[in-house]
Amino acid sequence: MNRGAWLLERGERGNPATRLDGRRPGGAAWTSGNEVRPLVHGATYFAELLAGIRALRAGDLLLFTDWRGDPDERLDGPGTEIGTVLCRAAERGVLVKGLLWRSHLDGLHFSQEENRRFGEQLARAGGECLLDMRVRPGGSHHQKLVVLRHRDRPLLDVAYVGGIDLCHNRNDDAAHRGDRQSLPLASAYGPHPPWHDVQLALRGPVVGDVEAVFRERWEDPAPLSRSPLTRLRERTAHEDVSADPLPPQTPDPPPCGPHTVQLLRTYPNRLLRGYPFAPDGERSIARGYVKALARARSLVYLEDQYLWSPRVVAGFARALRSHPALRMIAVVPTVPEQDGWLTLPMNLIGRINALAELRAAAGDRVAVYGLENRAGTPVYVHAKVCVIDDIWACAGSDNVNLRSWTHDSELSCAVLDETPDPRPPAGGARVFARDLRLELMREHLDLGAGPGSGSGDGSGDRSGVPEAGAELCDPVAAFEAFAAAARALDAWYAEDRRGPRPPGRLRRYVPQELPPVRRFLARPLHRALVDPDGRPLGMRLRRTF
C-alpha cells in the first residue's frame, strides 16, 4: 500500500530538529515490520505490564512518562502497587527512569503531591523519576509511555503507548464497575467511576522510536521548572533536579510483524527557551489527522474524552462536507468529569460548539453516543482512538481538542497494516484497523469479544470475527447498529424500564440541560476568558497547525 498517502512524509512533520525522522537509512518517517496489539481496558494493560516488569533482569532498561502517577495503584491485586513493582525492579539492577509532570497545586485538582511521592519512593530504591514542568504556561506533559528493553533479549523488547496513566481510576475492565482505587469525578459517575481506555503494545523497530521520544525529553538541558519558588523548594528539600546520563541506545529490535507505525506528537513552541528537539514545537498529531481525514470516504470511528473546539473538528467537518457517503460515529463521556458551577457549563459549551460544526457539515451522518454499564452508571470515556475507513488507525494520549493539538506534550501512534482484510466490504480495509473498530463496537453493543481481542482472552489471534457482529464490517450496517441499540436503550428508559434491559451500552448523547442563570453566565465568560479547553486566551499559541 502507499504508506505516504496516509502517513506524514519526513518534511510534513514540521519539525526537522527531532531525531525521529533521522534514525533510519533514507530518513523514513515511520517504521515497518512491527507488531501492534490494542490492549482495551486498564486491567488488560496493567496485567501485561506487571508480567513484563517482573521479567526484567539486571542491566535491562525501563523508561516511563506519565501525566499522573499514584505509587499505590495496584496493577493486579495486593502486592502489585506500581511503586512497589518499579522499586523491586530497580533493586534487582534494572535501570528505571521516569518523567512525571510536576503538575499544579493539588488544590486545583491536579497531582503534584502524588507525583512527588512517586519520585521519592523510586529514588530510595535506586531508580530516578524527575518531576518535569518544562512546559508552556498553563500546559502539561500528557504523554503516557512505558519502554521495556532487554539487554540480551531484544525479541522481548516492548513499548506501551496510549491513554492509560499509572494511577487511580484506570484499573477497570469490560464490565466497567470501576477501579476500587478511585479518584472522584462528577457525581453521576458514582464512587468508583467506570472507565473506558485503550493502550497499544508495540514490538519491533518502533520500540526504538518510542525510546528516542523519551530520550529527547530526558536529555533536555532546560531546568525542570522555571519557577523561582519551585527551584528554591527543590534545593531546600534536596530534590533530584537533574537527569543522570542514560547508557547509549541499543539497536532497534528486529522486525516481527506486518504493521507500519508512525509516532505523532504535540509539543508547544515553548517560551524563552524552546525544546532542543522541537525548537518551534511540533504539531504532527494535528497534521497526521488532517492528512488522513482528507482520504476518509466511508466511516470515521472516534472514541474521545473531549471532542471540543470547532477549530480542531474543522478537518472532520471538511471531510464530511466533501464526501456525502461519509459517516462519523463518536463515543464520548456522557457527563464532563467535573461538576463545577461554571466549569460544567463552560465544558458543555465547548462540546456543543464542536458538535454544531460537525452537524452543520453532515446532519444525521454524524452520530454521537455516551456509554453506560449494565447498572446504568455512565462510563467515563478516556480512550483516544480514531479509525478511518478501516485503514488508518490512531491511538495515544491526545484528545480531539485544541490543547492536545497545540499546547500540551502528547504522543500517539498511527498504524497501517500491510495485511488486506478479506472480509467484505473490502474498500482497501486492513486487518488491524478493522479488528480494532470491531472489538470496540462489539463491546458497546454487548456482542462479546472476538478472537484475540485486547480485552484479555489471551488467545493472541486477531485473524477473524465471530459470527455475531460480522455484519459490522459494513460501515453503513455498523452506523445503523449503533443507532438501533441506542434507540432501544433510550426507549427502555422512557418506558420506565419495563421488560428486560435491551442489549448494548449506548445512549444517544444529549448535552445536559443548564439552568438559565448558569448558561447566561457561562457563555460570556467562555468567550471572553477561555477557549473550549479551559485555557486562558492569552496562552493560545501564535500558530496551530
N, C-alpha and C positions, 0 to 999 in steps of 0.2 A: 504494500500500500504506500501511497505518497504521504510519508510522515510530515514533510514540510508543509503540506496543505492544512494540517490540523495543529501542528506544534509551532512554536516560535523558532525561527531560524536565528542563528547566532546574533546577527545585527538587530533583530527585533526585540531582544530583551531590554534594550535601552540602558544597559549598564556594562560598559566594556571593562570596568575595573574588577569585576568578580572573577575568581579563579574557576568558576563552574564551567564556563564555555571554553576554557583553555586546557582542560585536563586530559583530553583525548586527542589522538592524532587527527589532523584535519579540522580541529576545533568544532566537533559536533556538539550541538546544543542539547543533546539528550543521550541517554544510554540505552542500548538494546541488549537482549539476552537476559532479561530479568524475570523473576517470578514474583508476582504481586498477589497477595491474598487479602481480601477485606475481612476484618475482624469486627463484626457487628455486635455492639454492646460492650460495656466496660468489663463485665465479668469474663467474657471470652478473651479479651485482650489481657487483662490482669493475670489470668491463669497461665497464659502462654508466656508472658513476660517473666513471671515468677520462675517458671521452669528454665527459661533461658538464662536468667541471672544466676540461679543456683548451679548451672552447668559451667559457669566461668571459672577459670583456673588462674593461678598466679601468673602474672605477666600479660593477661588479657586486658582489654580496654572496654570501659563502659562510659559513654557520654550521654548526657541528657539535658534538655532545656524544658522549662515549663513556665506557664503563666502563674500558677499557684501550685505549691506542694504542701501536703499535710503528712508529716512523717509517721503519724499513727494510722493512716489509711491502710486497711487490710487488703492485700491482693487476693487472698483465698483462705480466709478464716484466721483464727487466733494464731499468733506467732509469725504472721506473714506481713506485718506492718512494713510499708515501703522503706521507712527509715531504717528499721532493723535489718531488712534484707540487703539494702545497699551497704550498711555498715559491716555486715558479715562478709560481704564480697570484698570490701576494702581490707578487712583484717586478714583475709587469706591471700592477699597480694594482688588483687585486681586493681588496676588503675581506674579510679572512679572520679569523674569530673562532671560538674553540673553548673548550669546557669539558670537562676531563678530571677524573674522580675522582682526588683526590690519592692515595688508596689507603693501605693499611697498609704495614708494612715488607716488603721483598722476601723476607726470611727466613720470612715467613708465607705465601709463595706468592702474593703479590699483585704489584702493578705500579708501585710508587712511582717507582723509578729510570727505568723506561721512559717513564712518563708525564711525568716532569720533563724528560727528554731531548727528548721530542717538543715540549714547550712552548718550550724553549730554542732549538731549531732553527728553529721557526716565527718566534720573536721576532726572530732575526737577519735574517730576510727581510722584516720589516715587518708580519707578522701578529701575532696575540695569542691565546695559549692559556693559560688560567688553570687551576691545579690546585685543584679545588673540593672541600673537605672540609666543606661546610655540610650535614652530615647528622646524624642521631641517632647516639649512641654505638653502635658495632658495625655501623652501616649503610653503604651505599654509594650512589653515584649510578650507576644501572644503565641509564639511557636511552641509546638509540643512534639518533641522527637526523642527517641532513645536509639543509640547505636551500640551494638554488641559486636566487638571484633575479637577474634580468637587467634592468638599468636601463631600457633602451629596448625590450625584447623580452619582455613579460610572458607571451606564449604559450609561451615556453621554460621558464618557472619550474617547478621540480620540487622535491619533498621526498621523502626516503627515511626510512622508519621501520620498525624490525623488531628482529631479534635479532642482527644481524651487526655486530661491532666492527671497527674499522680496525686489526686486529692479527694476530699469528701464529695459525696453525691454521685460519683462516676461509676461505682461498682453495682450496676444494675444488669438485668438480663432480659430475655424476651418476654417474660411475664410482666415486667415493669411494675414491680411492687416497691421499687426504690432501694437505695443504698441505706443500710442500717446506720451507717456513719454519715449523717446528713447535715447540711447547712440549710438554713431557712430560705425559701423562695416566697413568692406571693402565696397568700393563704389558700388559694384554690388548689395548690399542689399538695397540701397536707404536710404532716410532719416528716415524711420520707418521700421527697419529690421523685416520682417516676422519671427516668432519664433515658433518652434515646441518643446513641452516639456511635461513631464509626472511627476505627483506626485501620491503617494499612500496614501489613507486614511485607517488607521488601527484602528480597535476596538477589544476589548477582552484583554486577558492577555499580548499580545505583547506590549501593551501601557506601561506596567511596564518595559519591556526590553528597550524600547526607552528612557524612563525616566532615567533608570540606565546608559545608554550611556552618557546622558547629565551630570548626577551627577559625573561620573568618571572624566570628563573634568573639571567641576566646582570646584571639590574638590582637583584638582592637586595643591600641595603646591609650585610648582616652580614659580618664578616671571613671570609675564605676558610677560616680554621682558628681554632678556639678554643684550641688547644694552645699554651701559652707557649713550649715548646721549638721547636715548628714556626715560630712567629712570629719568634723570635729568629734561627733559621737563615735565614728568609726575608730578614730585614734584613741579616744578615751576607753572604749570597750575592747581595744586591741583586735578589731575585726580584720579578717583577711580581705585586703583591698587590691591585691594584685594577683594575676594569674600565673601560676608556675608553668614553666615550659612543658609542652607536650612532646612525647617522642615523635620522630618523623613518621609521617603517614605511610602505612604499608601499601603494597599494590592492591588494586581493587580485587574483590572476589571474582572468580571466573564466571562466564555466562552459564545460566542454568534454566532459562525459560524463554517463553515467546513474547514477553512484554517489553515494550519501549516505554521508558519513564522520563519525563521532563520535570525537574524541580522548578516550581514557580514561587516567587517570593514578593513580599512587600517590605520595603524599608523607606522611611521618610527621608527627605533631604534635611538631615539633622542640622540644627542651627550652630553657628560659630565653628564647629569642628565636625566635619562630615565623617561618615564611616569610610575608612580607607578602602573597603571592598564595595562601597556604593556611595561615592562622594556626593552625588546628586540624587541619592535614593534609588529605589528600584520599584517598578510597577508591573512586574512580569505577570503577576496573578491577573490584574485587570486586563493587560494586553492579551494574555492567553485566553481569557474568557471571550473578549471581543472578537478575536480571530476565529475561535471555534464556533461561536454563535452565528457568525456570518455564513457558516456552512449548514446550519440547522434547517431541516426540511420536514421532519415528521413529528418528533416529540422531544421536548426538553423536560427532563425529570429532575426536580430540585428538592433537596432537604436542607433547610437553613434555619439558623437560630433567629435571624432578624428579618431579612428581606426588606430593607429600608432604603430610602433615598432615591428619588426619581433620577438623579444623575447616574447612579450605578445601574439601575434597571433599564437604562436607555438602550443598551445593547440587546437585551432581551426583547424590548418593545420594538426595536428596529427589525429584528429578525421576524417577529410575529407579523408585523405590518407588511413585510416584503413577501411573505410566503403564506398564502391563505390556507394551505393544508397543515400548517404547523400548529401544534398544540403545546400547551405548557401545564404541567402539574407541579405545584409547590406544596410541601409539607412543612408547617411552621408551628411554633408554640401557640396554643390557643390563647394563653394569657401571658403578658410580659412578666419578666421574672420579679419585678418589684411592684409593690402596692402603693408607692408614694403618692401623696396628694396631688403633686404636679408631675412627678416622674412618670406615672402611669399614663396620663393623657398625652404627655409630650411624646412618649414612645409610641402610643397608638397613632398619633397624627403622622409620625414618621412612616409607619407601615401603610396607613390609609393613603398617603400621597403616592407611595410607590405602587400600590395596587391600582390606584386610579390611572396611573401612567400605563400599566400593563393592560388594563381592561379597555382603555381608550384605543389601544392598538389592536386588540383582538377579541374583545367582548367575551362571549361564553367559551372561546377556545382557551381561556385561562381559568384554571380551577385551583383553588387554594383550600387546604384542609388542615385541621388540627387532629391530634391523636388523643385517645384515652385508653386506660387499661380496662380490664374486664369489670373492675369495680366502679367504673365511671369517673375515675380521677384523671384529670388531664395529664398527659405525658409531656415533659419538657423536652422539646426537640433541640438538641445541642449539636446534632450532626451537621457537617458542612460537605455535602455531596452534590455533584451535578453529573448527569448522564445525558449526552446529546446524541440522538439518533442511534443509540446502542453502539456507538463507535468510539466517541471520546468520553472518557470518564475522568473526573477530578475529585479528589478528597484531600482535606487538610485542615488547617487551623483557621482559615479565613472565612468570614461570613460575607454575604452579599449586602454590604453596607459600605459607606464612604470611608470609615476609619480603617477597615480591613484592607481596602484597596489603595489607601494613600498614606496612612498615618502611623499604624502600629507595625511591629515586625510580625510577619506571617510566613508560613511555609506550607505549600500544597504540592501534590503530585498529579500531573496529567498523565494518563495511562492510555496507550494504544496497544491492542493485541494483534499479533501477526496472524492469529487463527480466525478465519472466517467462521461465522456461526451458521450451521447448516439448517437451522430451524426457520421455517417461513414466518413472516416475510423476510427476505434477505436484506435488500437495500444497503448492502455493504456492512451489515451488523457484524460485530466481533464478539467472541465468547465472553471475554472479561466484562465488558461494559454491559452486555445484555444480562449476564448472570447476576451482576451487582444490582441492576434495577429490579430484576425479577425477585431476588432474595428480599429486598426491602419491601416491594409491593406485596409479596406473599404474606409477610409478617403482618402488614397493616390490614390485609383482607382476611386474616385468620385462615390462610390456606396451608400453613405449616411450612417448614424449611425444606428446601430441596437438597439433593445430594451435594455434599461438600460445602454446605452453607457456612458462612462465617459465624454462625450462631452457636457453634461449639459441638456439632455432632461428631467431629473427629475423623470423618471419612477422608477428607483431603481431595476428593474427586469432584471437580466443578464442571463436569462434561455434559450434564443434562439437567432437565427439569422434570419434576414429577408430572403425572397426568393432570392432577389438579393444578390449575394455573397455567397450563401450557398455552392457552389462548391469549395470555397476557403478552406474548411475543409481538402480537399485532398492536401497534401504538393506539389505533382507534379503539380496539377492544379494551385495552388497558385503561384508557381515558374513561370509557363508559363504565367499566367495572368499578373504578373508584367512585364515580358519580352515583351509581346504583347502591353501593354499600353505604355511602354517606346518607343518601336519601332514606334508606331503610332504617338506619340507626336514629336519624333525626325524627322520623315518623314515630318510631317506638317511644321516644321520649315525649313527643307531642301527645301520644295516646296514653300517657301515664304508665308507661312500661307494661302494657297488657301483653300477655303471652311471653314466649321465650325471647330472650335478647337476640337480635339478629347477629350473624357473624360479622366480623370486621371491627376495626377500632377507629374508623374515620368519622369525623364530624366536619360538616361544611364550615369553613372559617367565616365567622361574622364578628367584626370588631365589637368590643364591649361598648354598651351604651354609657355615656358620661352625663352626669348632671349638668344642666346648662351653665352653672357658675364655673365649674371646673373647666368645661370646654371653652368658655369665654376667656378665662384667664390663661389657659394653656396656649391658645393659638398665637396671640401676640408675643408671648414670651418665647415660644418656639421660633417664630420668625425673626425676632429681634436679637435673641441671645445665642441660640444654638442651632446647629444643623440637625438632621434627623437622628444622628448618633449621639446626641447629648454633649457634643464638644463645642466650646465657645467658638463663634465665627472667626474671631481673631486668630485662632490657631489653625485654620484651614491652610493647606499647603498652597503655595503660589502656582503650582502646576499639578495636575492629577494624572491623566493617562491618555 
